[in-house]
Amino acid sequence: MTVVIVVAVIFIVIAVFISMYNGLVKLRNNRENAFANIDVQLKQRYDLVPQLVSTVKGYATHEKQVLEEVTAARAAAINAKTIDEKVAADKSLSAALSGLRISLEAYPELKANQNFLQLQAELADIENKLAAARRFFNSSTREYNNACEVFPSNIIAGMFHFTRAAMYEATENRATLEKAPEVKF
């Protein structure tokens, strides 16, 4: 009878161990899948940027530096390999696009151009989808990090080198995010 109890306890411990390990693997894979969704949106964004830049070039020839920064940031983003490199490259591209939006304020005739309006609408749609994908990624990362840090799964996470993963941080300056938007008529 004692042998049966010992075998049953060992079986239960092994089953719990396997279950926790499989849970960590699923959470890690879910996080990677969430980033793949971001990657899809980024690819669409990268494809639209050259069209937007060429449309703007016709109107804003003296804004060459801003356009070059957008193009360089896009190239860096396309060549990024790891999740961390892609996050950093995306932040750089977002900053460059922000600079482009600011420089466009000087060109009211460009803002009325149909091609520009369509590209701008598509870019805004992709930015919204990117925001949603980033939220999902951060949610997946939070679940993964929680599983890696809570007891007893943190023991298994440590044994198999599951480590805390970075969240996808906002690309804008924190002061810019906390400032209320200005509305002018």
C-alpha positions as CSV (number, residue, x, y, z in Angstrom):
1,M,0.0,0.0,0.0
2,T,2.9,2.4,0.8
3,V,4.5,1.7,-2.6
4,V,1.2,2.6,-4.4
5,I,1.0,5.9,-2.5
6,V,4.6,6.7,-3.2
7,V,4.2,5.9,-6.9
8,A,1.0,7.9,-7.0
9,V,2.7,11.0,-5.4
10,I,5.6,10.7,-7.8
11,F,3.2,10.4,-10.7
12,I,1.3,13.5,-9.5
13,V,4.5,15.5,-9.1
14,I,5.7,14.5,-12.6
15,A,2.3,15.4,-14.1
16,V,2.4,18.8,-12.4
17,F,5.9,19.4,-13.6
18,I,5.0,18.5,-17.2
19,S,1.9,20.6,-17.0
20,M,3.8,23.7,-15.8
21,Y,6.6,23.2,-18.4
22,N,4.0,22.9,-21.2
23,G,2.2,26.0,-19.9
24,L,5.4,28.0,-20.0
25,V,6.1,26.8,-23.6
26,K,2.5,27.7,-24.7
27,L,2.8,31.2,-23.1
28,R,6.2,31.8,-24.8
29,N,4.8,30.7,-28.2
30,N,1.7,32.8,-27.7
31,R,4.0,35.8,-27.1
32,E,6.0,35.1,-30.2
33,N,2.8,34.7,-32.2
34,A,1.6,38.1,-30.8
35,F,4.8,39.6,-32.1
36,A,4.3,38.0,-35.5
37,N,1.0,39.9,-35.7
38,I,2.9,43.1,-35.0
39,D,5.4,42.0,-37.7
40,V,2.6,41.7,-40.3
41,Q,1.4,45.2,-39.5
42,L,4.9,46.6,-39.6
43,K,5.4,45.0,-43.1
44,Q,2.3,46.8,-44.4
45,R,3.6,50.0,-42.8
46,Y,7.0,49.5,-44.4
47,D,5.3,49.0,-47.8
48,L,3.3,52.2,-47.5
49,V,6.2,54.4,-46.4
50,P,7.9,54.6,-49.8
51,Q,4.6,55.5,-51.4
52,L,4.0,58.2,-48.8
53,V,7.5,59.5,-49.2
54,S,7.4,59.7,-53.0
55,T,4.0,61.5,-52.8
56,V,5.4,64.0,-50.4
57,K,8.7,64.5,-52.3
58,G,6.8,66.2,-55.1
59,Y,5.6,68.9,-52.7
60,A,8.4,69.1,-50.1
61,T,11.6,69.0,-52.0
62,H,13.5,71.1,-49.3
63,E,12.4,68.6,-46.6
64,K,15.0,66.2,-47.8
65,Q,16.5,65.4,-44.3
66,V,13.1,64.3,-42.9
67,L,12.4,62.1,-45.9
68,E,15.9,60.6,-45.7
69,E,15.3,59.8,-42.0
70,V,12.1,58.1,-42.8
71,T,13.7,56.1,-45.5
72,A,16.7,55.1,-43.4
73,A,14.4,54.1,-40.5
74,R,12.3,52.0,-42.8
75,A,15.5,50.2,-44.1
76,A,16.7,49.6,-40.6
77,A,13.3,48.2,-39.6
78,I,13.2,45.8,-42.5
79,N,16.7,44.5,-41.7
80,A,16.0,43.9,-38.0
81,K,16.1,40.3,-37.1
82,T,15.3,39.8,-33.4
83,I,12.2,41.0,-31.5
84,D,14.3,43.5,-29.6
85,E,15.9,44.9,-32.8
86,K,12.5,45.1,-34.4
87,V,11.1,47.0,-31.4
88,A,14.0,49.5,-31.5
89,A,13.7,49.9,-35.3
90,D,9.9,50.4,-35.0
91,K,10.5,53.1,-32.4
92,S,12.9,54.9,-34.8
93,L,10.5,54.6,-37.7
94,S,7.6,56.0,-35.6
95,A,9.8,58.9,-34.6
96,A,10.7,59.6,-38.2
97,L,7.1,59.4,-39.3
98,S,6.2,61.8,-36.5
99,G,8.8,64.3,-37.9
100,L,7.3,63.8,-41.4
101,R,3.8,64.6,-40.1
102,I,5.1,67.8,-38.5
103,S,6.9,68.9,-41.6
104,L,3.7,68.3,-43.7
105,E,1.9,71.1,-41.7
106,A,3.7,73.6,-44.0
107,Y,2.1,72.1,-47.2
108,P,-1.7,72.6,-47.2
109,E,-1.9,71.8,-50.9
110,L,-0.4,68.4,-50.2
111,K,-2.9,67.6,-47.5
112,A,-5.6,68.1,-50.1
113,N,-4.0,65.8,-52.6
114,Q,-6.1,62.6,-53.1
115,N,-3.2,60.2,-53.3
116,F,-1.7,61.7,-50.1
117,L,-5.1,61.5,-48.3
118,Q,-5.5,57.9,-49.3
119,L,-2.0,56.9,-48.2
120,Q,-2.5,58.9,-45.0
121,A,-5.8,57.1,-44.2
122,E,-4.1,53.7,-44.9
123,L,-1.2,54.6,-42.7
124,A,-3.6,55.7,-39.9
125,D,-5.5,52.4,-40.2
126,I,-2.2,50.5,-40.0
127,E,-1.1,52.6,-37.0
128,N,-4.4,51.7,-35.2
129,K,-3.9,48.0,-36.0
130,L,-0.4,48.2,-34.8
131,A,-1.6,49.7,-31.5
132,A,-4.0,46.8,-31.1
133,A,-1.3,44.3,-31.9
134,R,1.1,45.9,-29.5
135,R,-1.6,45.7,-26.7
136,F,-2.1,42.0,-27.4
137,F,1.7,41.5,-27.4
138,N,2.0,43.2,-24.1
139,S,-0.8,41.2,-22.7
140,S,0.8,38.0,-23.9
141,T,4.2,39.1,-22.5
142,R,2.6,39.9,-19.1
143,E,1.0,36.5,-18.9
144,Y,4.3,34.9,-19.8
145,N,6.3,37.0,-17.3
146,N,3.7,36.2,-14.6
147,A,4.1,32.5,-15.2
148,C,7.9,32.8,-15.1
149,E,7.9,34.6,-11.8
150,V,5.1,33.0,-9.7
151,F,5.7,30.0,-7.4
152,P,6.0,27.1,-8.2
153,S,6.3,27.6,-12.0
154,N,9.3,30.0,-11.4
155,I,11.3,26.9,-10.4
156,I,10.6,25.2,-13.6
157,A,11.1,28.5,-15.5
158,G,14.6,28.8,-13.9
159,M,15.5,25.2,-14.7
160,F,14.7,25.6,-18.4
161,H,15.9,29.2,-18.8
162,F,12.5,30.8,-19.3
163,T,13.4,34.4,-18.5
164,R,11.4,37.6,-18.1
165,A,10.6,39.2,-21.5
166,A,10.5,42.9,-22.4
167,M,7.2,44.7,-23.0
168,Y,6.6,46.8,-26.1
169,E,7.0,50.3,-24.8
170,A,5.4,53.5,-26.2
171,T,7.5,55.0,-29.0
172,E,6.8,58.6,-28.1
173,N,8.4,60.6,-25.3
174,R,6.6,60.1,-22.0
175,A,6.1,63.9,-21.6
176,T,4.4,64.0,-25.1
177,L,2.1,61.2,-24.1
178,E,1.0,62.8,-20.8
179,K,0.4,66.2,-22.5
180,A,-3.3,66.9,-23.4
181,P,-3.8,67.3,-27.2
182,E,-4.3,70.8,-28.5
183,V,-7.4,71.4,-30.5
184,K,-7.5,74.4,-32.9
185,F,-10.3,75.6,-35.1
